[in-house]
Amino acid sequence: MGRTVLVTGGSSGIGRAVAARFAAAGDEVCLTGRRAEGVGRAAAELGVRGVVCDATDPVAVAALAAGLDRVDVLVNAAGGLPPEQVGEGVPPLVGLLAAWQANLAQNLLGAVLTTEAVRDLFVPGAAVISLGSLGAERRGGAYGAAKAALAAWNAALSAQLAPRGVTCNVIAAGYVEGTGFFGGPVPEERRRALIEETHTKRPGTVEDIAATAHFLASPGARHLTGQTLHVNGGAYTTR
């Protein structure tokens, strides 16, 4: 019998690729997203279950968890850059606060709420995988700070869940094409600069991240937990 895999933010981009990877392996996948049209289309195309759920809404997340019997793999892929928060006539500090709160909600608190909601459903051997970013290391602003907090939370979560046989890791992606992250086409000059930063001299793909997530949920990764894995073609290196 296949595993039960929950993928938040699974209607497009990296989340969709992750859902497709697990579904292709025969797992029972449930993907979520905020927009009914996108969720329905992705679920139908991949042959998986789709649930409309805003990961930052505790009521919606609780309802999502109530509809699950078990969770073998949780992939917290929901996140991204929130819409501009500054409107006409809004004091600068009010706009700044709103922008930071929106980034923290989308890129940290959604993962925290979802994980906590399904915490009691994790089976021995389960895996929690959260999507981080190279922006946590440099030039990330509010978005990067939220992703850095995600990695810190993951380390603490790993210590809590490891005695139950549950691993917890973060995939910190670099520049990945095939997503709506930038809200439109990336200017060619910037695209060239992002690729030039890598050792591999190519952009990342959603399949690169999906393959890493699939590995982290595999038997070969059972002693790998509490880590942030940088998948960026060498644009940022660790030692």
TANOR-V573206 format. One record per residue. N is the residue number from 0. RES is the residue in three letters. PSI is psi in whole degrees, -180 to 180 (none if undefined). Layout:
# TANOR-V573206
N;RES;PSI
N;RES;PSI
This chain:
# TANOR-V573206
0;MET;136
1;GLY;164
2;ARG;162
3;THR;119
4;VAL;125
5;LEU;123
6;VAL;111
7;THR;153
8;GLY;35
9;GLY;8
10;SER;-11
11;SER;169
12;GLY;-137
13;ILE;-43
14;GLY;-42
15;ARG;-42
16;ALA;-38
17;VAL;-47
18;ALA;-42
19;ALA;-39
20;ARG;-45
21;PHE;-37
22;ALA;-39
23;ALA;-26
24;ALA;0
25;GLY;8
26;ASP;155
27;GLU;110
28;VAL;138
29;CYS;118
30;LEU;150
31;THR;162
32;GLY;170
33;ARG;-24
34;ARG;125
35;ALA;-41
36;GLU;-47
37;GLY;-40
38;VAL;-47
39;GLY;-42
40;ARG;-48
41;ALA;-43
42;ALA;-42
43;ALA;-42
44;GLU;-35
45;LEU;-12
46;GLY;39
47;VAL;177
48;ARG;139
49;GLY;138
50;VAL;128
51;VAL;119
52;CYS;125
53;ASP;115
54;ALA;-16
55;THR;0
56;ASP;108
57;PRO;-32
58;VAL;-45
59;ALA;-39
60;VAL;-40
61;ALA;-40
62;ALA;-38
63;LEU;-48
64;ALA;-35
65;ALA;-21
66;GLY;7
67;LEU;145
68;ASP;-30
69;ARG;161
70;VAL;119
71;ASP;-34
72;VAL;129
73;LEU;124
74;VAL;111
75;ASN;87
76;ALA;-9
77;ALA;142
78;GLY;-155
79;GLY;-174
80;LEU;121
81;PRO;161
82;PRO;157
83;GLU;132
84;GLN;-14
85;VAL;119
86;GLY;171
87;GLU;130
88;GLY;-1
89;VAL;127
90;PRO;141
91;PRO;-43
92;LEU;-32
93;VAL;-44
94;GLY;-39
95;LEU;-45
96;LEU;-44
97;ALA;-40
98;ALA;-44
99;TRP;-41
100;GLN;-39
101;ALA;-42
102;ASN;-42
103;LEU;-40
104;ALA;-51
105;GLN;-35
106;ASN;-3
107;LEU;-58
108;LEU;-32
109;GLY;-42
110;ALA;-41
111;VAL;-48
112;LEU;-45
113;THR;-45
114;THR;-43
115;GLU;-38
116;ALA;-35
117;VAL;8
118;ARG;-43
119;ASP;-7
120;LEU;-7
121;PHE;133
122;VAL;160
123;PRO;134
124;GLY;5
125;ALA;164
126;ALA;135
127;VAL;123
128;ILE;124
129;SER;144
130;LEU;113
131;GLY;-155
132;SER;150
133;LEU;-25
134;GLY;-18
135;ALA;-19
136;GLU;-27
137;ARG;144
138;ARG;33
139;GLY;-18
140;GLY;-144
141;ALA;-39
142;TYR;-48
143;GLY;-38
144;ALA;-39
145;ALA;-40
146;LYS;-33
147;ALA;-40
148;ALA;-35
149;LEU;-43
150;ALA;-39
151;ALA;-43
152;TRP;-41
153;ASN;-40
154;ALA;-42
155;ALA;-40
156;LEU;-40
157;SER;-43
158;ALA;-34
159;GLN;-39
160;LEU;-19
161;ALA;-38
162;PRO;-19
163;ARG;2
164;GLY;22
165;VAL;127
166;THR;153
167;CYS;119
168;ASN;159
169;VAL;136
170;ILE;114
171;ALA;104
172;ALA;147
173;GLY;-146
174;TYR;120
175;VAL;126
176;GLU;163
177;GLY;22
178;THR;169
179;GLY;22
180;PHE;-43
181;PHE;1
182;GLY;14
183;GLY;-178
184;PRO;141
185;VAL;129
186;PRO;140
187;GLU;-38
188;GLU;-43
189;ARG;-40
190;ARG;-45
191;ARG;-40
192;ALA;-42
193;LEU;-39
194;ILE;-38
195;GLU;-28
196;GLU;-24
197;THR;161
198;HIS;-29
199;THR;-14
200;LYS;41
201;ARG;157
202;PRO;155
203;GLY;161
204;THR;160
205;VAL;-29
206;GLU;-32
207;ASP;-46
208;ILE;-40
209;ALA;-40
210;ALA;-38
211;THR;-42
212;ALA;-42
213;HIS;-39
214;PHE;-44
215;LEU;-21
216;ALA;9
217;SER;163
218;PRO;-28
219;GLY;-9
220;ALA;20
221;ARG;-19
222;HIS;17
223;LEU;108
224;THR;156
225;GLY;17
226;GLN;158
227;THR;115
228;LEU;121
229;HIS;117
230;VAL;88
231;ASN;15
232;GLY;18
233;GLY;6
234;ALA;-29
235;TYR;125
236;THR;153
237;THR;165
238;ARG;none
